[in-house]
Amino acid sequence: MTNAFTQFVGTWHVAITIVVVILVAIGLRLFLRKVIRDLVNRVVSGVKKKQNIEDTQALIASPLQTARVVQRTRTLGSVLENVATVVIVLVSLVIIASQFGANLLGLVAGASVVAAGLAVGAQSIVRDLLSGVFMIMEDQAGVGDVVDTGHATGVVENVGLRVMQVRDVNGILWFVPNGQILRVGNMSQGWSRVLVDITVPYDTDIDAVQEALLTAAVTMAGEARWKQRIVEKPEIWGLQSITESAMVFRLVVKTRAVELDSVGRELRVRLKTAVDDLGITLPTMAMIMPAGWENASSINGVRPVQTQPTPVTKPRRTRAPKQTPPTDGPVS
């Protein structure tokens, strides 16, 4: 029996090795797939449980930024699955080829030549894929963000490994390859600023105008409807420019990034009303976006640089020496 089994193994060892390699590869692939999917589902379920939401679409539709975690985790999980599959298949093919007496060095050399050819011919695709992976990992843009990619500006509808889909204000859907995006300007992350330039006649009372503008903005920021959208107290940056017939004042309000337009529209209405109450004819009012040096020099606004206060040490109190009452002389 032992001799028969040994003879069987010696005769069919190549086929047995191939079958074993295939079974191990399939088992390892299924195991890694389960591990990766369990990890992804654990992250996604944790986010949904934290927000008390069952549907991913409801999570995306909510203002919560945790939807990014779900999208990013699922995409990266898909990438890991594909990488694991490719590695397992390549290793299995090398082991199987070695059973047929193939020259491994020749296979490696041939594969290197093929890989070099593919790298040259499909370098744009490889660049798109690598750029997509880094964009997703670094959370540069997500579905629903308003972005400027240089090629297109609009709302992101999908972020894939190779292409980002952006729909502009005219409804045109742009497919922008990730490898061609040199920089991404995201207008939906963090905070934004509404900068409004108000032009008034040259002979207007400067203090009265500034007080009226700032009062209107502060009143708006204190209302319940706008309190959650405006993140800091409005500022008057002062007199920006003077011409022979007009003066330009700049008022700034820091808002949540996604509320820039709605706050800007309402703010311009309030400022127009405030100037009208002063009896001033308002020639122009424009929302501006500084660029270049003006942008860099105005990033901190009018707020002074905060420094650490110099500690003040209190002087120690010293007890005065106890004085003895004077005596008039010896008592007889």
C-alpha positions, 0 to 999 in steps of 0.5 A: 500500500505504501509503495503504491501510494509512493509510486502514485505520488511520484507519477502524478506529483506535478499534477498534485502540486498544481492542484495543491497550489490552486487550492491554497491560492483559492483558500488564501484569496477567500481568507484575505477577501473575508478579512478585508471585507470584515474590516471594511464592514466594521468601519462602515457599521461603526460610522452608521451606528455612531450616527444612528443611520442604517442607509449609506445614502442617508449618511451621504445626504446628511451634512455629516462628514463621516460619509467620507469615511464610508466612501474612502474605506470601501474604495480602499478595501476594493483596492486591497482586494484587487492587489491581493488577487494579483499577487496571489495569481502571480505567485501561483503562476510562478510556482506552477510554471516551475513544475513544468521545468520553466526557467524562472530567470527567463520568466522574470526577464520576460515579465520585466520586458512585458511590464516595461512595455505596459508601463510605457504604453499604459503609463497614463492609466497607471498614473491615473490609478496611483493619483486616484489612490492617493486622492482617496487616501488623503481625502482631497475631495468627496461626493458633494464637494464643490471643487476646482480641478483646473479643468472643471469647476463644480460639484463632485458626483463620483471619485473613482480610481481613474476618473473624477466626475464633476458637474458644473453649474451648466449641468455638464458632467466632466470626466477628469482623469486623476493623473491630469489633476495637478491641484484640487481647490476644495470649497467645501472643507472647513471654512470660507470667507464672504468678502464684500466690498461696499462703495459709498460716495466720497463725502460719506461719514466713515465712522457712521458707515462702518458702524452701520455695516458692522451692526447689520452683520453682527445682528445677522450673525446673532440670529438663530437661522444664521448662528450655526452657519457663521463661525466667527464674529463679522469684521470690518477690514476698513477702507480699502481704496479711495477714488475722486468720487467714492470710497470702498469699505470691506466687510468680512464674515467667516462661514462654514464652507458649504454656506458661503453662497447663502450667507453672502446673498443674505449679507448683501441684502442686510448691508444694502438695507443698512446703507439705505437707512443712512440715506446713502446712495449705494453705487456698487456692492461686490463679493470679491475673491482676493488672489496672489499677494492680496490673498496671502497678506489678508489670510489672518484678517484684522486679528492680531497675532496671538502671543503668550502673555508675559507671566507676572509674579506677585511680590512676596509679602514680608512680615514687619518686625513686631514693635514693642510699645515705648515706655515712659521710664522706670516704674517705681 
